[in-house]
Amino acid sequence: MINLFIIGPAGSGKTTLTYSFGKWLEEEGYSVGYINLDPGVIILPFTPSFDVREIVNINEIILNEKLGPNGALIRASEIIENNISKIIDKINSISCDYLLIDTPGQMELFLFREMGPLISSSLNGRKASIFIIDPSFMKRRNDFITLKLLGIIVELRLGVPSIEIINKCDLLKEITPSKIETGMLAGLAEEINDIVEKIEKKKRTIMVSAKNNIGLLELYNAINELFCVCGDLT
Protein backbone atom coordinates (compact mmCIF):
# COMPACT_ATOMS: atom_id res chain seq x y z
CA MET A 1 0.00 0.00 0.00
CA ILE A 2 1.14 3.52 -0.79
CA ASN A 3 0.16 6.30 1.63
CA LEU A 4 0.10 9.77 0.06
CA PHE A 5 -0.15 12.88 2.23
CA ILE A 6 -1.74 15.73 0.24
CA ILE A 7 -0.21 18.94 1.65
CA GLY A 8 -0.28 22.59 0.66
CA PRO A 9 -1.34 26.10 1.68
CA ALA A 10 -5.01 26.90 2.26
CA GLY A 11 -6.90 27.13 -1.01
CA SER A 12 -4.26 25.31 -3.06
CA GLY A 13 -6.68 22.52 -4.01
CA LYS A 14 -5.79 19.67 -1.65
CA THR A 15 -9.30 18.24 -1.39
CA THR A 16 -9.98 18.60 -5.11
CA LEU A 17 -6.71 16.82 -5.93
CA THR A 18 -7.52 14.06 -3.43
CA TYR A 19 -10.85 13.48 -5.16
CA SER A 20 -9.65 13.82 -8.76
CA PHE A 21 -6.52 11.69 -8.37
CA GLY A 22 -8.43 9.09 -6.39
CA LYS A 23 -11.08 8.77 -9.11
CA TRP A 24 -8.34 8.56 -11.75
CA LEU A 25 -6.63 5.74 -9.85
CA GLU A 26 -9.94 3.89 -9.46
CA GLU A 27 -10.55 4.16 -13.21
CA GLU A 28 -7.11 2.59 -13.70
CA GLY A 29 -8.22 -0.39 -11.64
CA TYR A 30 -6.64 0.41 -8.27
CA SER A 31 -8.40 0.27 -4.92
CA VAL A 32 -8.30 3.65 -3.20
CA GLY A 33 -8.90 4.72 0.38
CA TYR A 34 -9.64 8.31 1.35
CA ILE A 35 -8.74 9.92 4.67
CA ASN A 36 -9.98 13.30 5.86
CA LEU A 37 -7.81 14.88 8.56
CA ASP A 38 -9.39 18.34 8.36
CA PRO A 39 -11.71 18.85 11.36
CA GLY A 40 -13.05 22.08 9.86
CA VAL A 41 -14.17 20.93 6.43
CA ILE A 42 -17.91 21.14 5.78
CA ILE A 43 -18.42 19.29 2.49
CA LEU A 44 -16.21 16.58 0.94
CA PRO A 45 -16.41 15.45 -2.70
CA PHE A 46 -15.31 11.93 -1.70
CA THR A 47 -16.54 9.41 0.86
CA PRO A 48 -13.77 9.03 3.46
CA SER A 49 -12.67 5.64 4.72
CA PHE A 50 -11.83 7.49 7.91
CA ASP A 51 -12.98 10.99 8.83
CA VAL A 52 -11.33 12.84 11.72
CA ARG A 53 -14.65 14.64 12.29
CA GLU A 54 -15.79 11.40 13.91
CA ILE A 55 -13.52 12.48 16.76
CA VAL A 56 -13.51 16.27 16.61
CA ASN A 57 -15.43 18.93 14.71
CA ILE A 58 -14.43 22.59 14.55
CA ASN A 59 -17.99 23.90 14.52
CA GLU A 60 -18.88 21.92 17.65
CA ILE A 61 -15.80 23.28 19.44
CA ILE A 62 -16.74 26.85 18.53
CA LEU A 63 -20.27 26.35 19.86
CA ASN A 64 -19.45 24.28 22.95
CA GLU A 65 -16.23 25.94 24.10
CA LYS A 66 -16.98 29.50 22.91
CA LEU A 67 -13.73 29.77 20.99
CA GLY A 68 -12.94 31.76 17.87
CA PRO A 69 -11.94 30.03 14.62
CA ASN A 70 -8.20 30.10 15.34
CA GLY A 71 -8.59 28.96 18.92
CA ALA A 72 -10.90 26.18 17.80
CA LEU A 73 -8.30 24.96 15.29
CA ILE A 74 -5.64 24.77 18.00
CA ARG A 75 -8.05 23.02 20.36
CA ALA A 76 -8.97 20.55 17.61
CA SER A 77 -5.32 19.70 17.00
CA GLU A 78 -4.89 19.03 20.74
CA ILE A 79 -7.87 16.66 20.72
CA ILE A 80 -6.50 14.88 17.66
CA GLU A 81 -3.10 14.45 19.30
CA ASN A 82 -4.78 13.06 22.44
CA ASN A 83 -6.55 10.48 20.26
CA ILE A 84 -3.66 9.81 17.91
CA SER A 85 -3.36 6.08 18.72
CA LYS A 86 -7.03 5.52 17.91
CA ILE A 87 -6.68 7.48 14.66
CA ILE A 88 -3.58 5.57 13.59
CA ASP A 89 -5.22 2.21 14.35
CA LYS A 90 -8.24 3.14 12.24
CA ILE A 91 -6.10 4.29 9.33
CA ASN A 92 -3.85 1.21 9.50
CA SER A 93 -6.93 -1.04 9.40
CA ILE A 94 -7.76 0.19 5.89
CA SER A 95 -6.66 -2.11 3.07
CA CYS A 96 -6.18 -0.62 -0.41
CA ASP A 97 -3.58 0.02 -3.09
CA TYR A 98 -3.43 3.78 -2.55
CA LEU A 99 -4.42 5.69 0.57
CA LEU A 100 -4.94 9.40 -0.12
CA ILE A 101 -4.68 11.51 3.03
CA ASP A 102 -6.29 14.95 2.76
CA THR A 103 -4.59 17.11 5.40
CA PRO A 104 -6.03 20.19 7.19
CA GLY A 105 -6.64 23.36 5.22
CA GLN A 106 -4.29 25.23 7.55
CA MET A 107 -1.19 23.17 6.88
CA GLU A 108 0.64 24.36 10.00
CA LEU A 109 -1.76 22.27 12.12
CA PHE A 110 -0.50 19.13 10.43
CA LEU A 111 3.07 20.12 9.70
CA PHE A 112 4.28 22.12 12.70
CA ARG A 113 2.40 20.38 15.50
CA GLU A 114 2.81 16.73 16.46
CA MET A 115 -0.12 15.41 14.43
CA GLY A 116 1.71 15.12 11.11
CA PRO A 117 4.99 13.56 12.27
CA LEU A 118 3.17 11.13 14.59
CA ILE A 119 0.83 9.88 11.88
CA SER A 120 3.55 9.76 9.24
CA SER A 121 5.91 7.70 11.40
CA SER A 122 3.20 5.23 12.44
CA LEU A 123 1.47 4.28 9.20
CA ASN A 124 2.07 0.92 7.55
CA GLY A 125 3.28 0.68 3.97
CA ARG A 126 5.21 3.08 1.79
CA LYS A 127 4.74 6.79 2.34
CA ALA A 128 5.23 10.02 0.42
CA SER A 129 3.83 13.52 0.38
CA ILE A 130 2.43 15.50 -2.53
CA PHE A 131 3.25 19.14 -1.89
CA ILE A 132 1.02 21.56 -3.79
CA ILE A 133 2.17 24.96 -5.01
CA ASP A 134 -0.61 27.40 -5.88
CA PRO A 135 0.23 29.43 -9.02
CA SER A 136 -0.99 32.57 -7.29
CA PHE A 137 2.28 32.41 -5.32
CA MET A 138 4.22 32.69 -8.55
CA LYS A 139 3.44 36.38 -8.95
CA ARG A 140 6.48 37.28 -6.86
CA ARG A 141 9.71 35.33 -7.17
CA ASN A 142 10.42 35.56 -3.44
CA ASP A 143 7.07 33.95 -2.64
CA PHE A 144 7.79 31.07 -5.02
CA ILE A 145 11.20 30.48 -3.44
CA THR A 146 9.55 30.49 0.00
CA LEU A 147 7.13 27.77 -1.09
CA LYS A 148 9.95 25.68 -2.56
CA LEU A 149 11.72 25.93 0.80
CA LEU A 150 8.52 24.93 2.55
CA GLY A 151 8.40 21.82 0.39
CA ILE A 152 11.78 20.81 1.80
CA ILE A 153 10.49 21.42 5.33
CA VAL A 154 7.61 19.03 4.59
CA GLU A 155 10.13 16.26 3.90
CA LEU A 156 12.12 17.05 7.04
CA ARG A 157 9.09 17.21 9.35
CA LEU A 158 7.29 14.14 8.04
CA GLY A 159 10.38 12.10 7.24
CA VAL A 160 9.03 11.04 3.86
CA PRO A 161 9.99 11.86 0.26
CA SER A 162 7.97 14.57 -1.43
CA ILE A 163 6.61 15.14 -4.93
CA GLU A 164 6.14 18.77 -5.84
CA ILE A 165 3.26 19.82 -8.06
CA ILE A 166 1.88 23.11 -9.32
CA ASN A 167 -1.91 22.78 -9.20
CA LYS A 168 -4.28 24.94 -11.27
CA CYS A 169 -1.67 24.93 -14.04
CA ASP A 170 -4.39 26.05 -16.45
CA LEU A 171 -4.27 29.44 -14.69
CA LEU A 172 -0.56 29.99 -15.30
CA LYS A 173 -1.16 31.86 -18.54
CA GLU A 174 -3.16 34.42 -16.57
CA ILE A 175 -0.27 35.22 -14.23
CA THR A 176 2.51 37.64 -15.07
CA PRO A 177 5.39 37.41 -12.56
CA SER A 178 6.53 40.69 -11.06
CA LYS A 179 10.03 41.99 -11.57
CA ILE A 180 12.76 40.39 -9.51
CA GLU A 181 13.22 42.29 -6.27
CA THR A 182 16.40 44.28 -5.82
CA GLY A 183 18.62 44.99 -2.85
CA MET A 184 19.57 42.92 0.17
CA LEU A 185 16.40 40.78 0.17
CA ALA A 186 16.97 39.90 -3.48
CA GLY A 187 20.46 38.67 -2.59
CA LEU A 188 19.05 36.59 0.25
CA ALA A 189 16.43 35.13 -2.06
CA GLU A 190 19.12 34.19 -4.58
CA GLU A 191 21.19 32.45 -1.90
CA ILE A 192 18.19 30.50 -0.65
CA ASN A 193 17.25 29.62 -4.21
CA ASP A 194 20.75 28.22 -4.81
CA ILE A 195 20.42 26.03 -1.72
CA VAL A 196 16.97 24.81 -2.77
CA GLU A 197 18.21 23.95 -6.26
CA LYS A 198 21.09 21.91 -4.84
CA ILE A 199 18.76 19.97 -2.57
CA GLU A 200 16.12 19.45 -5.26
CA LYS A 201 18.47 18.69 -8.13
CA LYS A 202 16.87 15.26 -8.65
CA LYS A 203 13.33 16.57 -8.61
CA ARG A 204 10.99 17.92 -11.21
CA THR A 205 7.80 19.86 -10.68
CA ILE A 206 4.64 18.22 -12.02
CA MET A 207 2.09 20.50 -13.68
CA VAL A 208 -1.45 19.54 -12.64
CA SER A 209 -4.99 20.82 -12.85
CA ALA A 210 -7.03 18.75 -10.40
CA LYS A 211 -10.22 20.47 -11.55
CA ASN A 212 -9.66 19.59 -15.22
CA ASN A 213 -7.84 16.24 -14.70
CA ILE A 214 -4.64 17.52 -16.30
CA GLY A 215 -1.29 15.96 -15.35
CA LEU A 216 -2.65 13.07 -13.28
CA LEU A 217 -0.82 10.47 -15.38
CA GLU A 218 2.42 12.40 -14.89
CA LEU A 219 1.77 12.50 -11.14
CA TYR A 220 1.15 8.75 -11.12
CA ASN A 221 4.40 8.14 -13.01
CA ALA A 222 6.32 10.35 -10.57
CA ILE A 223 4.99 8.31 -7.66
CA ASN A 224 6.11 5.09 -9.34
CA GLU A 225 9.55 6.56 -10.00
CA LEU A 226 9.80 7.67 -6.39
CA PHE A 227 9.45 4.10 -5.13
CA CYS A 228 11.55 2.49 -7.85
CA VAL A 229 15.16 1.85 -6.82
CA CYS A 230 16.27 2.57 -10.38
CA GLY A 231 14.27 5.76 -10.81
CA ASP A 232 14.33 9.33 -9.60
CA LEU A 233 12.40 12.51 -10.26
CA THR A 234 14.68 13.91 -12.95
HELIX and SHEET records of a PDB file:
HELIX    1   1 LYS A   14  GLU A   27  1                                  14    
HELIX    2   2 VAL A   52  GLU A   54  5                                   3    
HELIX    3   3 ILE A   58  GLU A   65  1                                   8    
HELIX    4   4 PRO A   69  ASN A   82  1                                  14    
HELIX    5   5 ILE A   84  ASN A   92  1                                   9    
HELIX    6   6 MET A  107  LEU A  111  1                                   5    
HELIX    7   7 MET A  115  SER A  122  1                                   8    
HELIX    8   8 PRO A  135  MET A  138  5                                   4    
HELIX    9   9 ARG A  141  LEU A  158  1                                  18    
HELIX   10  10 CYS A  169  GLU A  174  5                                   6    
HELIX   11  11 MET A  184  ILE A  199  1                                  16    
HELIX   12  12 LEU A  216  LEU A  226  1                                  11    
SHEET    1   A 7 PHE A  50  ASP A  51  0                                        
SHEET    2   A 7 VAL A  32  ASN A  36  1                                        
SHEET    3   A 7 TYR A  98  ASP A 102  1                                        
SHEET    4   A 7 ILE A   2  ILE A   7  1                                        
SHEET    5   A 7 ARG A 126  ILE A 133  1                                        
SHEET    6   A 7 SER A 162  ILE A 166  1                                        
SHEET    7   A 7 THR A 205  MET A 207  1                                        
END                                                                             
